[in-house]
C-alpha cells in the first residue's frame, strides 16, 4: 500500500513537472524577448523569417511573392519614445518569384513593428519596400498587357508629360498582345530603385506577327510608402 502511495506521489510530481515544462515552452520566447529588449526580439523575428521563408501578398497581383532566399544584414532598430512602435533598418538580399516571374533584389529595407499583446510584430510585412516595388512593377506589366495607358500615366512620377511612356509606344500598335516578364532584377536604394526587366512581347501587327524578347532599364522613385516610375525610364 505504501509503495502505491509513493508511486502516486511520483506520478503527481511528474505531471506537475511536465505541465511546468509546457508553460515554459509556450512562454519562453516571450520571456526571453522581454528580458533581452525590443532590439533582440525584432532581430530574432527577421532572422526567423530568413529561416522559414516568406509568402508575401502583393497588392494587385494574383500570386504572392514567394522567397527562395531571404537574408537580412546590418540590422539596426529604432524604438519610438512610447515603446509601442519601432522600425528596423537593414540590407536585404532576396531571391524568389511572383508567379512565373523571377524576382531578385538587393538593397535597403525598412520594416515597421508594433508591440501588441506583449510581442513585437511587423506592422504590414517583413519586407514592405520590396512588396511596394514589386506591386508597382506588376501594375505596370498589367497596364501594358491590358492596353490601359491611363493606368500607366498614374504610375508615373513627377516631371513627366502625362504620357504613358516609351514601352506603351511599342505595345500600343499590337493586337492580341501578350506581355510576360521572365525576371526583375532590382537594386533598392533609400529613395530610388533601379530595375532590369527581362520580358517577352507577343502580338500581331497588320503586316506581321511579333515575338520579341528583350530587356529594359526602369527607374522608380519613392513617394511616401509607394514607388512611382521615372517618366524617362518607364
N, C-alpha and C positions, 0 to 999 in steps of 0.2 A: 504493500500500500504506500509506504514511504517513497519507494522508487517511482511509483506512478506520479506522486505529487511532485517529485524532483523533475521528472521529465515534463510535467505540465508547466512548472515554472520556467524551465529552459525553453520550452516552446513559446511561452508568452514573451520571454526576453528576445527570442529570435524574431518574432513577429514585430516587436517594437523596433528592433534594430533595422529590419527591412523597411518598415514604414518611414523611419528617420532617413534612411538612405534615399528613398524615393523623393521625399521632400527636398533633400539637399540637391538631388539631381535636377528637380524641377526649378528650384530657386537659385541654383549655383551660379548660372550665368548672370542673373540679376544682381546677386550679392557681390560677385567679382567685379561686375561693371560699376556698381555703386562705389566699391572700395577703390577702384583704380581711377575713377573720374570719367567725365564725358569723353575726353580725347581718346582714351583707350577703348571705350565701348564703341565709339564711332569708327575708329580704325579697324576694330575687330569685325564690325558689320561689313565694311568694304572688303576686307580680306576673305570673309566668309562668302561673299558674292563671287570673288575670284574662284574659290574652291568649288562652289555649287554650280556656277554658270548662271546666266540670266536669260529670261524671255521677256522683252520689254514691249508693251503696247506702243504703237506709233500712230498718232492721230492721222486719220485719213487713209491708212494702209489696211489692206485686208489681212496681212500676216504680221506677226510680231517680229521684232528684231531679236534674233537668237544668237548667243555668243558661242564661239568655239574656243576663243582665248580672251581673257579679260585680266588685265594687270594694272593695278594702281601703284604709283611710286611717288616719292617726295610729298607725302601727305602732311598737310598742316590743318589744324582745326581752330576755328574762331567761335567762341561761345558768346552769345548775346548777354548783356547785363542781367536780363531777367532769368537766366538759367534755363529757359524753356526752348530756346532756339539756338541753332548752331549751323555753321557752314564748313564743309570740308573741301579744301583745295588740293588738287593732285594732278599729276600727269596720268593719262590713261592710254594704254595700248589695247586696241580692240580688234578682234577678227571674228567675223560671223556672217550672217546672211539675213536679208529681208526677202523672204520667199526664195526666188531663184537668183536674186542679185547678191553678189559678194560685197560685203562692207568691211573695209579695213581702214582704221583711223588711228592717229596718234596725236597727242597734244594735251591741251588744258581741259580740265573738267572741274566743275564746282557743284557740290551736292549739298542741298539744304536738308537739315534734320530738324525734327520736332520731338520734344520729350512728351510722351503720353503713357499713362499707366506705369510710370516708373522706368520706362525704357526709351532709348533714342531710336527713332525710326526715320528713314528717308521721307521727306515731305511729298515728293512725287515719284522719283525713281532713283536708282543708284548711278544713273548717267543722264541727267536731264539735258545737258547741252548736246550730247551725242544724239539723243532722241529728237531734239528740235531740228538739228541739221538734217537728219535722215527724213524727217517729216517734210521739210522744205524740198529736198531733192525728189521725194516721191510725189509731192504735189505738182512739181514742175513736170515730171515724167507723165503723170496722168493728164495734165492740161495739154501737153503736146500731142499725146496719143489720141485724145478725145476731141481735138480741134477746138479748144476753148482759149482763144487769145486774150479774152478779158480776164480770165483766171491767171494767165501768165503775167499780165500787167500788174495785178495785185501782189504778185510775188517779187516785183522789182523794188529795189531800194531807192532812196532819194537820188536825184541827179539825172534821171532818165527823161526821155521824151514822151513817156506814156505808152510806148510801143511794146510789142511782145518779145522782142529780141531776135537775134540772128538765127537761132535754132528754129523759130517759127517760120521764118522765111524759107527755110529748107523743107519743112514739113508741110506747110500750107498747100502747095500745089498737088499733093498726093491724095488720091482716093484709095479707099481700103487700106488706110495707113495702119501700120503696126510698129510701135517703138518698144523695144525691150532693152533693158540695161543689164549688161553682164556684171559690171562692177563699179563701185565708187571707192576711190582711194582718196582719203581726206587728211588734211593737216589742220588741227584746231589750234588757233592762237587765241589770245584773250578776247579780241574784238572782231576777228575775221577768220574765215575758213577757206582754204584753197582745196579744190577738188579736181581730180581727173576722172572723167566719166568714160567708161567703155560701153559703147552702145551698138545696136543693130537697128536700122531703119528699113522697113519694107513697105511697099505700096505700088500704086500704078500712076504713071504719067499718061497723058493722051497718046504719046508715041511709043512708050515702052514701060516695062516693069522696072522697079527699083529695088535693089537689095544691097544696102550699103552698111559696111562695118567701119567703125572709126572710134576715135577718142577726142574729147574736147575738154579744155580747161574751164572751170567755173570758179567764181569767187562769191562768197556770201559774207555779209556784214551783219553784226549783231545789233538788233534793235530791241532793247529790253530783254524779254525772255524768248524772242523769236529771231530767226535769221532770214534775211532777205537777200536777193541776188543783186550783185553789182550789174547795172544795166549794160555795161560794156562787155561783160562776160556772163551771158545768160543763155 
